[in-house]
Amino acid sequence: MSDKRFPTPVRVIVKHHQENIIATAWDAVEFLRRWPARRSLAYRRALQHCLDALDGIRSPKKARASFTAAVREEGLLA
Protein backbone atom coordinates (compact mmCIF):
# COMPACT_ATOMS: atom_id res chain seq x y z
CA MET A 1 0.00 0.00 0.00
CA SER A 2 1.38 3.39 -0.98
CA ASP A 3 1.18 6.32 1.40
CA LYS A 4 -0.58 8.52 -1.21
CA ARG A 5 1.13 11.86 -0.61
CA PHE A 6 -0.94 15.00 -0.25
CA PRO A 7 -0.04 17.81 -2.69
CA THR A 8 0.94 19.91 0.37
CA PRO A 9 1.04 18.82 4.01
CA VAL A 10 -1.64 19.89 6.49
CA ARG A 11 -0.54 21.34 9.84
CA VAL A 12 -2.83 20.53 12.75
CA ILE A 13 -2.71 21.59 16.38
CA VAL A 14 -3.86 19.31 19.20
CA LYS A 15 -3.71 19.41 23.00
CA HIS A 16 -1.12 21.69 24.56
CA HIS A 17 -0.48 23.32 21.18
CA GLN A 18 1.34 20.26 19.85
CA GLU A 19 1.69 20.58 16.07
CA ASN A 20 1.40 17.59 13.74
CA ILE A 21 2.29 17.56 10.06
CA ILE A 22 -0.04 15.36 8.01
CA ALA A 23 1.62 14.66 4.66
CA THR A 24 -0.11 11.51 3.39
CA ALA A 25 -3.51 9.84 3.36
CA TRP A 26 -2.09 7.24 5.77
CA ASP A 27 -0.96 9.98 8.20
CA ALA A 28 -4.48 11.43 8.00
CA VAL A 29 -6.12 8.06 8.74
CA GLU A 30 -3.84 7.58 11.75
CA PHE A 31 -4.69 11.07 13.01
CA LEU A 32 -8.41 10.53 12.41
CA ARG A 33 -8.33 7.30 14.43
CA ARG A 34 -7.04 9.34 17.41
CA TRP A 35 -9.41 12.23 16.61
CA PRO A 36 -9.54 14.61 19.59
CA ALA A 37 -12.91 16.18 18.73
CA ARG A 38 -16.48 15.24 17.94
CA ARG A 39 -16.98 12.80 15.09
CA SER A 40 -19.14 14.87 12.79
CA LEU A 41 -20.21 14.31 9.21
CA ALA A 42 -17.05 16.13 8.06
CA TYR A 43 -14.96 13.73 10.18
CA ARG A 44 -16.67 10.66 8.72
CA ARG A 45 -16.32 12.03 5.19
CA ALA A 46 -12.61 12.74 5.74
CA LEU A 47 -11.96 9.25 7.08
CA GLN A 48 -13.77 7.61 4.16
CA HIS A 49 -12.06 9.81 1.57
CA CYS A 50 -8.61 9.10 3.02
CA LEU A 51 -9.30 5.36 3.06
CA ASP A 52 -10.53 5.65 -0.53
CA ALA A 53 -7.29 7.43 -1.48
CA LEU A 54 -5.27 4.57 0.01
CA ASP A 55 -7.31 2.15 -2.09
CA GLY A 56 -6.81 4.24 -5.23
CA ILE A 57 -10.52 5.11 -5.51
CA ARG A 58 -10.08 8.81 -4.73
CA SER A 59 -7.21 11.21 -5.38
CA PRO A 60 -4.95 12.32 -2.54
CA LYS A 61 -5.88 15.91 -3.45
CA LYS A 62 -9.58 15.25 -2.76
CA ALA A 63 -8.77 13.31 0.41
CA ARG A 64 -6.66 16.24 1.61
CA ALA A 65 -9.53 18.65 0.93
CA SER A 66 -11.92 16.54 3.02
CA PHE A 67 -9.36 16.13 5.80
CA THR A 68 -8.67 19.87 5.86
CA ALA A 69 -12.41 20.63 6.03
CA ALA A 70 -12.83 18.33 9.06
CA VAL A 71 -9.80 19.80 10.83
CA ARG A 72 -10.93 23.36 10.10
CA GLU A 73 -14.47 22.62 11.36
CA GLU A 74 -13.07 21.60 14.76
CA GLY A 75 -10.59 24.47 14.98
CA LEU A 76 -7.56 22.19 14.76
CA LEU A 77 -6.01 23.71 11.64
CA ALA A 78 -2.67 25.37 12.39
Secondary structure by P-SEA (a helix, b strand, c coil): cccccccbbbbbbcccbbbbbbccaaaaaaaaaaccccccaaaaaaaaaaaaaaaccccaaaaaaaaaaaaaaacccc
